[in-house]
Amino acid sequence: MIQREHPVAFWRGALLSAIVLIMGVALLGLSGWFITAAAAAGLAGMGTVFDIFRPSAMVRFLALGRAAARYGERVLTHDATLRALEALRTRLLSGLLTAPYARMVRLRGPQTLNRLTADVDALDGVPLRLVLPVLAGLATQFVAFFTLWALVGLPVALWVLLGYLAGMAVIFWQTMRKAAPLSRRAEVAAQAFRARLIDLIRARPDLTIYGRLTAQAEATMTADTRRTELRRQQDHAERLAGAATQMLGAVVAGGSLWLGILMVQAGAIAPAFAALGFFATLALAETIAPLRRAASEIGRMAEAARRVSRDLLEPTVPATATPEVSALPLLLESVTLHRPATEVPIVKNMSFSIAAGETVALTGPSGAGKSTVLLALAQLHPVAEGQITLGGHRIEAWDEQALRDDVTLLTQRSALMSGTVREALHLVAPKCDDAALWQVLEVVQLADTLNARDGLDTHLGTRGQGLSGGEARRLTLARALLKRPKVLLLDEPTEGLDAETALKVLQSIRHFLPDAAILIAAHQAVEIEFADRTVPIK
């Protein structure tokens, strides 16, 4: 994704990564050649004519150039990575916000946010600790191979290339085989620990009331202990890989020195070039050093990539029509609905219509499918057979924004976030003044309750803490009314209210929206009696 989102920065970073390694190898190789050649010239009595200026200038150039290239590589690769991860987070959140309703209702805010954060954090290691080090390391190894072939000889060049590539392949595979399951399990344990800790903090009052506070604290500590132990095992595997990498570097460097000595004894090369091959081999160990951490975390990266690819936003198909007519009438024709993720019908062959200004109550036992019908009317549940039309257009053809402007659904579980009452209402209508907010609170019979407190500045806790169940329900109803929809879908709107208050709320809703079509999934007798007619679901 980084290469796709920021290709120039990615390839510049990859080039600078290779330049850093190549300069490091050249610096150490040249230094070894320079010291050995200068010593040999001194022993031969030629020290006064030995050119020390150009080699020393090259050493300084390579040292300073390597530092500058390292700085540029860090800036470019990290900048490209952070920008790509920013785009990835945006796409992930967009995908979740437009996910099918059946999937969205299964999401739990803290756990989902925790998982997304951990997954995106894990993916930042893919370019920085896996892709770029491998590309730069391979490029450096092959550049070094041809350079050593030209300056030292094919035996040394071939030994160094095959020794590092074959040796590191074995180390990487062995480490990955052991550490990949550990890194996946450690990540699962870390997320379990964070989820339990969040539950411990957020649900502390409920846990205290039911005597489960100590048990939850112990479960949190158990998850932390497991996470720590798995991290320790993963760290041990990484350290073993590091030790094996160091041993590999020593073996390859030792072999390079031995081959160089044999070639010197055979008169094939000068001693200074044998030293060049040896010191260059030592420097090439830097090309394989980063892979030990990549091998230890590749399981976590792969698992995060799998989950993220599943959650990415898929392109949406644009609507085939954008209605410009009134949103009414609403018509269901021989509609059959299945239970979520099954082929089992919950509603069969249902037909009815709703006109402007009409109130209809859906009745039937619990589980009969009343809520599912409301979801289908809001285009949040697929229609298996038949069709639903709104304003003369099939509901699937509606533009998403146009549909949400005309159709509003109040589900059984509507969310309230931490903040003031004003902020809760402004979530739907940010430009509404206080007078309009008080008007809608009067409709749902909440004005007196809030006037006795801090009015619109009354602070609510998470999930509407500070309000009773019925008050929180009416506040979400007020928020729905602020949209002034043409079709209002209500799922048990008077739950938790006494009959007198429920009737006042229903009458006020009709007065507030005189021309709206209102469909109620009704359980309370007052809701059924208030409706103009009923539609039974058997």
C-alpha angles and dihedrals in degrees: 000000000000091000089051098044098040108014097160094051091044096052093041088052091048090049092049090047089056091044090053091053095042091050090048092053092045092048096053094039092049091046091052091048092046095051094045094044092048091050092048091049090051093050090049091051093247098111093114093059097039112114107235098161103071096045092046090048089052090050091054092045093051093046095050093038091052091052092049092046091049090053092048092046092052093048096046099042095044092045092050091045095049093047092049091049089050089054090045092053090050092051092047093051091045089051092051093046091054096039119127113277092241090060097039094057089057092057119099114206103225095039093046093047090046092051095045092049093049093045095050090046089052092051093058087074093060096077098026100044104022119020101037096041091049094048094044093044094051092046091050093047092054094044088050091048094057093041094051090045090056098042105029110015145271097272093059094041093049093046092051095047097045094039095055097038097045095039095048092046090057093045093046093049094047093046093046092049091055102032102039095073089043093052091049092049092044090053092049089049091049092052091046089052093050092046092051091046091051090049090049092053100039098040096041095120093049092044090051093049093051095041094245100116095099092045091051091048090051091048089051092050091047090054090048091050091051091047091050093048093050091048089051091053091047091050090050090054090049091050091051089051089050092051091048090049091052091049090049091053091049093049094048092045091048091050090048091052092048092050090047092052091050091051092048091050089050090051092240095124139010119258091248091062091049087055090048090055093048096049092043088053090052090052092049089066085079090068093065101035097087093053095074092070092043090053091051094050102036092099091057091046093049093048092048091049091051093052095042093050088054092051098045116118113262119213112270122228110239119239116266092221139022107207116225096181131084114295091237146129104044112206134185116194120192092324121184121188128192128212112263114285092358141088092230111119116231097175121030130198097336120176130176141123137219125211131203113286093014126127117207127184122210108212135187142105122301111284094024092119105262094133091045091055090053090050091051091051089053089049092246096117125048120247111233096192136001125021143267118216128192121188090351094305129102108255091236089062095058121110107247096236093044091051093050091049092055103032124052125183125197107197127199091257111041116171128240119191130208112279141073128316089249091055091048091055095041088059087079101027110024093172097052115117123227093262091060090047093052090048092058091044088055088053092057093041095246101114096089092046093052094041088061089058127033097311115222089351092063105132120230126201127220112312090008098302109178094048129082119245093261093046092050089049092053092048091056088047090053089051090053092049092055089072089061092214126194089224120038118191114194126187108201094326096179098049111143094019129113117244095257095051092042092055092049091051093050093047091048091050091054091048091048093048104030096164100039124110107234123198117186127193091215131203101149120080090228090060093050093046092048094054121095089227141348133236111203122213113204 
